Amino acid sequence: MGTHITKSGNKEGSLRTSNVKIAMKKAKEIFNDWFINHQSETKRDKFETFTSKIAEPYFKYRIRRYADPNKKENQGERDKQKYFNYMIKFFDHLDYRNNDLMTTAVEDLVENLRQDQKTENTISKYLNVVSNMFNYAIKNNVVKSKPDFPRLKIVNQLRPSYFNHELNQISKKLYDEYKRTEDQFYLETKDYINLIRSAGFRPGIEPLRIKRFQYRLISDKKLPKEKILVFSIFNTKTKPKHQLVCHPYFTKNIFPEIENRHPNLSSEDYLLFPFQKNREKLYNKIAKTFTRISKELGLYYRNGSSRPIYSIRHTFIKNRYAENPQSLEVIARQSNTSTKMIHRNYLDEDDVMMIEEYQKMYSKK
């Protein structure tokens, strides 16, 4: 339909759509792209850009903090990609010192993510990156405050837990597969399952990165014969170091078998699957194997929801809470999370919480 220059100097043109929402999105994209492509023609030369003053220093810090030669991916790198692949066009042409402009940029970012049919959970991850950038900038006196962030309706997917006897079935099936195939993978997958159900681990690559120097056995003076197995996990999701203790049954009956399976390894070798180098590929294989066996045993679905390998974390937390509801703070610390998160993600929709509340409301006198 062509374009023309108006008396005001603005360039007008058709966006070739009758959908108002799509038109708004395209207009914003054209507006943002123009500023990015005409940096020298705007007022950008009067102040340093959002990218140079806020984004890049934050990502440099973030990448350095999560640097680990044993990890193929870096959380800081992933956040950086989110910014440069998508978010930069909303922020970089604006004065980062103007809180109103930054608030508008955040709102535009959210609206565009919604137009791209991103879930509220995904949008929250983008906003978390922006929030962390501003927190770092405030800490370093680059800006005085953060922009306002819209509220999101985040719905966490319910993950029903497994029962202990169900995990025992899966463990036995893995051992049967090992006996049938003589493939060591099934035996060590059984080790992995038993490890993550024994303590507040986050199932995933984190337990697979544990090396032999990262555990120790300690004793309580009151019970000198009982050994306490302690693991030290580094560069976790929430903090640089996390220490946790394992269930006494695992320490006494299962861990010695794991420890002695490869007796000639050094302290720098991995505890589990010591001869496998690619930990990401290994975890994907473990997760797929777990899902397959759980389905074969008719255990994968419960109450209409699936139970992937991460559900084992729910099992551990709920079992500990069911045994001692008063220890919620300790359970949270051991699981490297908060009591609020435990309630929201593990207990509020579970029978364990309903039973406890029933007993409090209708206690027998």
Summary of the structure (lengths in Angstrom):
residues: 365
radius of gyration: 26.1
end to end distance: 81.9
largest distance: 89.6
contacts: 974
relative contact order: 0.08
helix: 57%
strand: 10%
